[in-house]
Amino acid sequence: MNGLVICLFILTCFATPIYATPISWAGNGHSYEVVQDVYSWNNARIAATQRSYLGQPGYLATMNSPEENLWVSTTFSQAAFCHWIGANYSYSTMRQSWYWASGEPWSFANWNIGEPGVLNGIENAVSFTPITNEYGFTWWDMNGSQAQIGYVVEYNVPEPSSILLLVIGSFSIFYRKPKSPTGLFLFI
Ligand SMILES: [Ca+2]
């Protein structure tokens, strides 16, 4: 699928919103952002690992469930379609299958109708399409050496509420009120 041509055409028709910071999904506590830069799949993969958020390195996003795919699609909407995600195809005789570059198990796919084409070893990388179904953006397999208009990054960072609870918990462990001579805590 020559998705790049289609994506560039669609982008001329729609303004895409930009998000300043990654956004957290309560479903797994991970944070996500879209980066609009014209990269091949492998260069996008490298660029994603060089980004960081709250001290955690990024990686090309993995859609591990219908819920995750739908959340990313609805949260970022037009900013995310036609962007690379972390799926790639291995042509090694040992593997010959789709896999996530992050190493996570392959448990879900949301191919567009007629995909994946694979096309004799040419279409080996995956991007969102502008077409949605009940699980959000469907996927194209594309020639990973060609450029796509951006990529989606995922970070394994806790939700902000979890970080706050961790800080409060740590503070309560290290902070103890002084005891009175009778052994009771002084409430001052
Ligand atoms: Ca994921």
Boltz pocket constraint, residues with backbone or C-beta under 6 A from the ligand:
constraints:
  - pocket:
      binder: B
      contacts: [[A, 61], [A, 62], [A, 63], [A, 64], [A, 68], [A, 154]]
      max_distance: 6.0
